[in-house]
Amino acid sequence: MEGESTALTLLTEQIILIATVIGMVAALPALIEFWIDRRKRRERIALSLDDLDVADIDTPLAGLDGLLDDIADLIDRAKHPDAYGALRAGNEILIIGPNLNGKTALARRIAKDAGFDRLIIVYNPRSADALAKAKSLIWHYRRRKVMLLLPRLDHVAEHEDDEVFAELDALIDTTSSLSNVLVVGTAVRFEPNGLLDNMFGIVLALPGTPLAPQQHRGQDVADEARSVLLEVAQFYLQQATGGGFVLQGLDEPLAVQRIGQAARSAADVEDIVVLCQTTALYLRRSGATAVPEITADIIEKSIRRVIVTQA
């Protein structure tokens, strides 16, 4: 009886083993397919993204030295974020200009001059996997200074994929709020007040930039809305002057009128005033002024960085 029980146990174990092997063999094709897909996915991410040490990159910038001088304040802010810590500044810049006109080279040079440690380039911002990998790398480098470079974002805009745009906008929004990260996008085609314009607080236009026709012009803002913008401009300017900034060569009503008339939204007003403060702080830090002064020229420069119009 005992022998029969042992034999039955052995037979049962053999049956279970055979069933397990058959199950594994049946699942093998799916497992192989999973690993192949995973390898291909990793290869696609590798082709769509670079993670570079800024110290090792070459940054030639033929013909754009004047523009580099013009954005010295933005570079200083990126290099010394603590010195501008009181400003509610978004760390995102869109560089627009003709094809093969040095947009990526300018971004690389900014990374170099601002003392960044890593440069993460997402060549295909339509890839959700590449965007997720970029976000993971930024988190990995949370104690280092990182530039996230997103070239040819107009390709994304042209496809009008709401899901991709939502993922991209979320990545820019979450990473640009970090003091150690600067998000830089590039585009050839640009529509004022379009999707890309609304994703970036600062827009740097290179000479010869082709602009799409504007869908919404500043002068089309309703009178009631314009009145609100003027009040917002007054609020932010009073905050600035209350914080130690000085209006030089113009009075408050004139400054409020210029900013409020140029802006298309309250966000534009805030961006313009913050950029005015950035330039004024930089001039004081560089010894050009004794106090942070906001002049008419600084206001015009800040407006051009936020409101891009046809030449």
C-alpha angles and dihedrals in degrees: 000000000000090000091052090051091051092049091049091050092050091048091050092050091049091050090050091048092049091048090049092050091047089050092050092048090049091050094044096087091052091047092049090048090050093053092045091051090047092051092048090048091052090048091051090050090049090053092046099048142045127194107197136181104236091213089065100048125098115229113193112169110184114185098001101084091108091056090048089056090047092057096044089118092056091048091049090050090052092046096046106027093162091062089059096036094120090063120088092224125162113224098224130109129181116204113200128185146118120309116281091010100128103271095134092040089054091051091050091049091051089053090051097045093044091055099244119171102207135029115202112192120192105197093182109041088174088072112094089196092055092048091050091049091050091052090049091051092049089053089047090054094044091131094049134067111260135185116203108204119197110184125200098008089167086076088063091048092051092057091053093210105167094196093052091045091051091052092046093047091049091051093049093045096050098041099041090059089064115095092219095053132076117188115207123183129184132206139172099199116047133179115202109237089009130126097285092044090055093048095057127054095200124046120187112196117202119211113283095022111169109227125198116230111280115252094195122030126198093241090058091068109115118251092245092051091046089054089054091050090053090053090049090050090051091049095052094043091051089050089052095048090044088055095056103277117131128213103225122197096358137061127240098258091055092048091047091049094050095048095040093050093048098047125089096195143009088261089058090052092051092047092050094050093045090051090049088054091046093055093043092051091047092052090051092046091051092050096248092120134022094223132022101273125190110206133180090258091053091051091051091048091050092049091053090053092055105029112049114193137175113279 
